[in-house]
């Protein structure tokens, strides 16, 4: 069996997505560390790498992938690579340009998954976060369905195998799903998801539409990040999470990741530390009991680590009302 199908979920287009991925968003981490982390992760057994145009690390990730292909550790078909369309490229004529830019940096001919990064178009140009004369984010007006049609064309051109979305609520998903002439459904919705924000309603909705939920920040998030709320409690210090970890002789991070996998949620574990990269991959070696899962479900507090307050002037803000 193809390595990619082991510990994977089948998407609605017939392709498989590995249940555990390596997240790579890390503005404070030097490029060489990203490269090393990706190589270590592939050596450990990760086959799912998640990045984005805006992370500005795809050259380093590309070098790591090329080295692992060259030394025979993996074949291209063993890997599942995700990139994302940044918001300044939402105009239909720019969508493929953004993907081609990522492919060039990665030294790849295709990606496995291309996502709309965030449902808010920004004015096109060199500045990734354009501002108007008042210092507010400069939005653009591009319909989500128009963007989706451009992603469908990228799939038809063979530049990506699958297409999906990120940071969408159920209303925005429905807009695409109800689009006249829809050619391909989104295969997934990648959102912030962890025991303090378990996204149960959105997960139920996505499952009903045969759309996978992919969890970013499944371990909470690094409070040093610019877009992260500083006042939130630290998830991995939660006493309930730690008690369950102690019972299983596992780390709190392993329990938080295992929680997602047992819910049928794909988890993106971000680490650049060799020991934790290995530990996080050991989630397939144990199982949580129904009682454990119930306790973890009970931790939900609708706490979001990621603060999208800079988008407050967007007509659809807040993007996450209810679910």
N, C-alpha and C positions, 0 to 999 in steps of 0.2 A: 504493500500500500504506500502511496505517495506520503512522505512525511507531513505534508501540509494537512492531510485529512485526519491525522492523529490529534486528538484533543481539539477538534474544530467543530464549528457549527455550519450547517448548510444555509447559504443565503437564498433569497427568492429568485435569483438568476441562475442557480445551479452551482455556483462556485462556493468554495469553503473558506471560512475565516477562522484562524486559530483563536481559541478562547483566551489566551494570554498574549499580550503584546508588550513591547518595550516602548514606553513614551519617551520622547526626546526633547520636549520643550524645556529649555534651560538657559535663560538669558545670562545667568551669572557664571555658567560653566564655560571654560575655555574650549576652543574648537577641538584641540587634540584630545581632550577628555571624552568628548562626544564620540570621536572616532574609535577610541579604545573601548568605550562602553559598548558600542554596537558590535565590535569584534568579539568581546568577551561574551556578550549575550548570545551571539550566534554559536559560539563554541559551547556554551552551556546547554543550548537547545532551543532558544527562542527562534521562531520562524516568522514572527509578525513584528514589523517595525512601523511605528507611527510617527510621521513628521508633518511638516507643512511649509509652504512657501515662506510664510512670515517668520518661521523659526530661524531662518538664515543659517541653517547648519547642514543643508543637503549636500554640499560639496564634501564635507567630512563624512557624512553617512555613506555617500556614494563611494568614497575611497575605501571605507571599511567593507562594504558589500563586495566591491571588486576584488579586494584581497582575499575574502573568504570564498569567492567563486574561483579565483585563480589557484588557491591552495587545495581545492577539492573538498572543502568542508561541506559546502552545499552547492546545489545547482540552482539556477534562477527559478525554476519551477517549484523549488522547495520553499521559497520565500514569499511572504505576503507583505507588500509595501503599500502604505497609505500616504498620500499627500493631500493638500487642501488648497482650494481656490481662495486667494485672498480677496478682500472686499473691494479693493481698488480696481479689480479686474472683472467686475460683474457685468459690464456691458458685453453683449454676446460676441462681438468681434475680438474681445480680449481674453475670453475664457480659455481658449486653446493656447494662446500665447503664454499664459501663466503656467499651464501644464508643461508646455514645451521647455520653458525656462527651468522647471524642476527636473525634467528628464535629462536635460543637458548637464546640469550639475551632478546628477546621480549617475551619469554614464549608463542609463538604462533606455531601452526602446519602448517600454510601457510600465505603468504602475498597476497594481492590483486593485486599488481603490482610490477614487478621486471624490472629495467631499466639498460641498459648499461650506466654508468655514464658519460663517456667522450670518444670520438672515438680515443684514443691514448693509446696503450698498454704500460705498464711499466714493467721493470724486476721484476719477482716475488721475494718475500722475506718479511722479517719483516718490513722493512722501507716502509711506504706508498708513499713516494716521493724519490725513490732511485736516487742516483747521481753517475756519473762516476768519474774517477780520475781527470778530469778537472773541476769538480763541476757542470757539466751540467746534466740535467735529463737523467736517463738511460732508454731508450726506449727498448721495446721488439718488436718482429715481429710476430703478430698474425692477421690473416685475419678477418675482421669484420664478414664475412659470417660464419666462423668457430665458432666465439663467439656466433653468433645468433643461430646456431644449438644447442649449449650447453644450451642456454636459453630455446629453444623449449623443450628440454629434461626435464628441471626443471618444465615446465608447465605440460608436460605429467606425471611427477612424482607426481603432485598434491601439489608441494611446493609453487607454485604461480598460481593464476587464470589467470593473464594476463601478457604480456611481451611487453616492449617498449624500447625507446631509449631516450637519453638526450644529448643536445649540438651537435646534428647532423645537417649538412647542407643538401640541397636537393640532392646533388650528393651521399653523404654517405647513405641517405635513399634509393635512387634508387638502390644502390649496393645491399642492402638487398632485396628490392622489386623484383629485377630482378634475384635473386639467383635461379638457377635450383633446383627444389625439395622443394621450400619454403613451409613450413607447416603452419606457422602462420605469418600474417603481424604484424608489430609493431602497437600497439593500439594508441600510442601517441609519440610525440617528446617534451620533456621538455627543454625549452630554456629561456634565459634572454629575457624578453618582458615587455615593459612599454611604455607610451606615447612618450618618447624620442627615443625609439627603438621599433617601433610597429610591425616589422617583417611581414609586409603586403604580401610580395612576398612568404615568407616561409609559411605563413598561407594559402594563396591561393593554394600553391602546396599541403600542407597537406590535406586540404579539398578535393582537387581533387582526393586524394588517400584514402579518408575515414580514415584519421589519425588525432586524436585530437592534437591541440597545447596546451601545458600546460606552463603557464608563471611563471617562478621564478623571483624574484626581481620586482614584478609588481608595487612596490612603490619606485623604485630606490633601492639603497643599502646603507648599513652601511659603511661609509668611514673608519671605524677603521679596517675593515677586511683586511687581508694580501693581498688577490688577487684583491682588489678593487682599481680602479684608483682614486687618491686623488684630481685631478684637476677638476673633472666634476661638473657641477652645481647640486644643490639639487632639485630633481624633485618636491618634495612636497612644495617647495617655488615658483614654477612657477606661474606667475601672471594669465595666462589664466586658469590653473587648479583651482586656488584659486577663481577666479571670478565665474566659473561654480559652485564650491562648495558653495559659498555664495548665489548664486541664488536659489539653492535647499535646503539651510540651512543644508548642510552636510559638512563633513570634506574633505580636498583634497584627503586623502587616500581612503575614500569611493568612491569618484568620479573616481579615478584611477582604483580601483577594478571593479566598475560597468562598466567602459569602456570595460574591457576585457570580462566580462560576456556577454555583448550585442554584442560582436564580435564573440561569440561562442568559446571563449578561457577560459580554466580552469585557475583560479588564485590561487596561493599559497601565502597567506598573512602571513608574519612572524611577530609575536609580542609575547613578554613575559610579557607585561603589561596588567593587568586585564581589565582596561577601554578600551584600544585599541582593545583587543581581542573581546570584546562585540561590539564596534563600527564597526569593520570590518565585523562582521557577519550581520550587518543591511543593507548590500548592496541589499538585496532582497526587501527592503521596498520602493524603489523609482526607477524612470526610467529617463534616459537621453534622451533628444530630439534628432532628427536627426541633428539639428544645433549644439548641444553640441558635438555630435559624430564627426561631420565634423571639429569643432574647435580642438578637441583632436587629430584627425588624422593629423592636420596641425602642431602639435608639434614635429612630427618625425624629429630627427636630426641624426639618426644612431649613437647615443652615447651609448657606452657599458661601464657599470660600472665595469664589470668583465674583468680583464686583464689576458690573458692566455700567456703572454710573455715568461714565463718559458718554454713553449713548443715550442719555436721558432726553435729549432733544429729538430723538427719532420718533416718528408717529406711532410705531408699534411698541414703544417702551411702556411698561416693562415687558420683556419678551417671554417671561416665564410665569405669567399669571396662572394660578392654579396648577396647570401642567401643560 
